[in-house]
Amino acid sequence: MIKKCVIPAAGFGTRFLPITKAVPKELLPIIDKPALAYIVDEAIEAGIEKICIIISSIKEDIKRYFGDNVVLEKFLSNKNKFSELNYIKSLYKEVEITYVYQEEQLGLGHAILQAKDFVGSDDFAVLLGDDVYVADHCAIGQLIEAYQKVNATILGTQIVPLVEASKYGVCIPKDVNNPSNIIELAGVVEKPKNPPSQSTISGRYILTNAIFDYLSTQTKGAGDEIQLTDAVLRLMGQQKVYAYNILGKRYDIGSKIGYVEAIIDFGLAREDLKVEVESLLQKKLSNK
């Protein structure tokens, strides 16, 4: 059973400058809750018990968010705001969160390698901080269930238009006619100019422990970075690797339009905001 996960969150977030000079991209709010908190909640829902967040020394605010705030707790107590007090004190008590530092930004593969001691001898999940999912059954939970069937590395994927596939890691299925949602792969390639398929890796992974054997010796690839996909491709020489098409809506909050879409959709989904958000959107659109 998968009980550990790694969440890489050490990047500079340059696509969201200048706010990311001061605020970690992962803490940018979707209404009133950081994007990273939705991802941690997803891991908890899937039964993850230990989470390792990869950060850098300039992203200590992430630790502060998930830790206790004694000053705020005292303020709320003094103001008799016990509902709010009990709420913030109860957050994330059911999971153990630790932090590992990645001071050099050398790619996703390098970030995951920093968690080797945390992972130990276990297989583990990876959830990327740029991808927030809304699904009837949480995205990483779907992959964990698939892993239990094949006991192998599984890459969470979604189908995108071919013209957009070059932005992602792309999967090459062994059998293009396989009707199953768990598909054995013949290869993977990072951000190819000519994508071999529309099946793109979408921010969720179950990795067997053997991946560290390859990450530790992996040379730089696309973007002059140590790419996880390159290590996974080498892993295929030893173990089977599968793709699983995640059922649900993915928000790419690493892009500005994806972030705006998430705010709108999450607002429309909330009972306390839905009517006002609908009214605001109608007013804005009618003025065009």
C-alpha positions in Angstrom: 0.0 0.0 0.0 1.2 3.5 -0.8 1.5 5.5 2.4 4.2 8.1 1.5 4.2 10.9 -1.1 6.5 13.6 -2.3 5.4 17.1 -3.4 8.0 19.1 -5.2 7.6 22.8 -4.4 11.1 24.4 -4.7 10.8 26.1 -8.0 11.0 29.9 -8.4 7.5 30.2 -10.1 8.9 32.7 -12.7 5.6 32.6 -14.7 3.9 34.4 -11.8 6.5 37.1 -11.2 6.5 39.6 -9.6 4.3 38.1 -6.8 6.6 35.0 -6.5 9.4 37.3 -5.4 7.7 37.2 -2.0 5.0 34.5 -2.0 5.6 30.9 -3.1 3.6 30.1 -6.1 2.2 27.0 -4.3 0.6 29.4 -1.7 -1.2 31.5 -4.2 -4.9 31.2 -3.1 -7.8 29.6 -5.0 -10.3 31.8 -3.2 -9.2 31.4 0.4 -7.1 28.3 0.4 -3.6 27.8 -1.1 -3.3 25.6 -4.2 -0.8 23.4 -2.3 -3.4 22.8 0.5 -5.7 21.2 -2.1 -2.9 18.9 -3.1 -2.1 17.9 0.5 -5.8 17.3 1.1 -5.9 15.0 -2.0 -3.0 13.0 -0.5 -4.8 12.7 2.8 -8.0 11.6 1.2 -6.1 8.8 -0.6 -4.8 7.5 2.7 -1.3 8.9 2.5 0.2 9.1 6.0 3.6 10.8 5.4 4.2 13.7 3.1 7.5 15.2 2.1 7.4 18.7 0.6 10.5 19.7 -1.4 11.2 23.4 -0.8 14.1 25.8 -0.9 15.4 28.2 1.7 13.4 31.1 0.2 10.1 29.2 0.6 9.9 28.9 4.4 6.4 30.3 4.2 5.2 26.9 3.1 6.4 25.4 6.4 4.6 28.3 8.3 1.3 27.6 6.5 1.2 24.0 7.5 2.6 24.6 11.0 1.0 26.1 14.1 0.4 29.9 14.5 0.4 30.5 18.2 -0.1 34.3 17.8 -3.2 33.8 15.6 -4.6 31.1 17.9 -4.2 33.4 20.9 -5.9 36.3 19.0 -8.9 34.0 18.0 -9.2 32.8 21.6 -9.2 36.3 23.0 -11.9 37.3 20.5 -14.0 34.2 21.4 -13.8 33.0 17.8 -13.7 29.4 18.8 -15.1 28.0 15.6 -12.2 29.5 13.6 -9.7 28.5 16.3 -10.8 24.9 16.4 -10.8 24.8 12.6 -7.2 26.0 12.1 -5.9 23.9 15.1 -7.4 20.7 13.5 -5.8 21.2 10.1 -3.3 18.5 8.9 -3.1 16.7 12.3 -3.9 13.4 10.6 -0.7 13.4 8.5 3.0 13.8 9.1 4.5 16.5 7.0 8.3 16.9 6.6 10.5 19.1 4.5 13.6 18.5 2.4 15.5 21.3 0.7 16.5 21.6 -3.0 18.8 24.6 -3.3 19.7 24.0 -6.9 16.8 24.0 -9.4 18.0 21.2 -11.6 14.7 19.7 -12.6 11.9 17.4 -11.4 14.1 14.3 -11.3 16.6 16.1 -9.1 13.9 17.3 -6.8 12.5 13.8 -6.2 16.0 12.5 -5.7 16.3 14.8 -2.6 13.5 12.7 -1.0 15.4 9.4 -1.2 16.0 9.2 2.6 12.4 10.1 3.3 11.1 7.4 1.0 13.5 4.7 2.3 12.7 1.3 0.7 9.1 2.1 -0.1 7.2 2.7 -3.3 5.7 6.2 -3.2 3.4 8.8 -4.8 4.4 12.1 -6.4 2.0 15.0 -6.7 3.1 18.1 -8.6 2.1 21.5 -7.2 1.0 22.9 -10.5 -1.9 20.5 -10.9 -5.1 20.6 -8.9 -7.7 18.0 -9.7 -11.5 17.9 -9.0 -12.8 14.4 -9.3 -15.4 12.1 -7.8 -12.5 9.9 -6.6 -9.3 11.8 -5.9 -6.7 11.6 -8.6 -3.8 10.1 -6.6 -6.3 7.6 -5.1 -7.1 6.4 -8.6 -3.5 5.8 -9.3 -3.0 4.0 -6.0 -5.8 1.6 -6.8 -4.3 1.0 -10.3 -0.9 0.3 -8.6 -2.4 -2.3 -6.4 -3.4 -4.2 -9.6 0.0 -4.1 -11.4 2.5 -3.4 -8.6 4.5 -1.2 -10.9 5.3 2.4 -11.7 2.2 4.2 -13.0 2.1 7.7 -14.6 -1.1 9.6 -14.3 -2.1 10.9 -17.7 -4.8 12.9 -19.5 -5.5 13.2 -23.2 -4.8 16.7 -24.7 -5.0 18.0 -28.2 -1.9 17.0 -30.2 -0.9 20.7 -30.7 -0.6 21.0 -26.9 1.1 17.7 -26.2 4.6 19.2 -26.7 4.3 21.1 -23.5 4.3 17.9 -21.4 5.9 14.5 -21.0 4.2 12.3 -23.5 3.6 8.5 -23.2 4.1 6.0 -26.0 1.7 3.0 -25.4 2.7 -0.5 -26.3 -0.8 -1.2 -27.7 -2.7 1.8 -29.1 -5.8 -0.3 -29.3 -5.8 -1.4 -25.6 -9.3 -0.5 -24.2 -8.1 -0.7 -20.6 -7.5 2.4 -18.5 -4.2 0.9 -17.3 -1.9 0.8 -20.3 1.6 -0.6 -20.5 4.1 1.8 -22.0 6.8 1.4 -24.6 8.4 4.7 -23.9 8.1 8.3 -22.6 9.5 11.5 -23.9 9.8 15.0 -22.3 8.3 17.9 -24.3 8.8 16.4 -27.8 8.6 18.7 -30.8 6.6 15.9 -32.6 4.5 14.2 -29.9 4.1 10.5 -30.5 0.6 10.5 -28.8 -1.9 12.7 -27.1 -1.4 10.9 -23.7 0.4 13.4 -21.5 1.8 13.0 -18.0 -0.4 15.2 -15.8 1.2 15.8 -12.4 0.5 12.5 -10.6 2.8 9.4 -10.3 3.2 6.2 -8.4 6.9 5.3 -8.5 8.6 2.1 -7.5 11.7 2.6 -5.3 13.9 1.5 -8.1 13.6 4.9 -9.7 16.3 6.2 -7.3 18.8 3.9 -9.0 18.3 5.8 -12.2 17.8 9.3 -10.8 21.1 9.1 -9.0 22.9 8.6 -12.3 20.6 10.5 -14.6 22.3 13.1 -16.9 20.6 16.4 -17.9 18.0 16.3 -20.6 15.3 18.7 -21.9 15.8 22.2 -20.6 19.2 21.3 -19.3 17.5 19.6 -16.3 17.5 16.2 -14.7 14.2 14.9 -16.1 12.1 12.3 -14.3 10.8 11.1 -17.6 14.3 10.2 -18.7 14.8 8.1 -15.6 11.5 6.4 -16.1 12.5 5.5 -19.6 15.6 3.8 -18.3 13.6 2.1 -15.6 11.6 0.4 -18.4 14.6 -1.7 -19.1 14.1 -3.3 -15.7 10.4 -3.0 -14.9 7.1 -2.6 -16.6 5.7 1.0 -16.5 2.1 1.9 -17.0 -0.1 4.9 -17.7 -3.4 5.5 -16.1 -5.8 8.1 -17.6 -7.1 10.1 -14.6 -10.8 10.6 -14.4 -11.5 14.2 -13.4 -11.0 17.8 -14.2 -7.4 19.0 -14.1 -6.5 22.7 -13.5 -3.0 23.7 -14.7 -2.5 26.4 -12.1 1.1 26.8 -13.3 -0.4 28.9 -16.2 -2.2 32.2 -15.5 -5.3 31.3 -17.5 -5.5 27.9 -15.7 -5.2 29.7 -12.4 -8.0 32.1 -13.3 -10.2 29.2 -14.5 -9.7 27.4 -11.2 -10.7 30.5 -9.2 -13.9 30.9 -11.3 -14.9 27.2 -11.1 -14.1 26.8 -7.4 -16.1 30.0 -6.7 -19.1 28.6 -8.7 -18.9 25.3 -6.8 -19.2 27.0 -3.4 -22.6 27.4 -1.9 -21.5 30.6 -0.1 -20.2 32.2 -3.3 -22.1 30.6 -6.2 -24.9 33.1 -6.6 -22.7 36.2 -6.3 -20.1 34.8 -8.7 -22.7 33.9 -11.3 -24.2 37.4 -11.0 -20.7 39.0 -11.3 -19.9 37.0 -14.4 -23.2 37.8 -16.0 -22.7 41.5 -15.3 -19.1 41.4 -16.7 -20.2 39.5 -19.9 -23.2 41.7 -20.5 -21.0 44.8 -20.5 -18.8 43.4 -23.3 
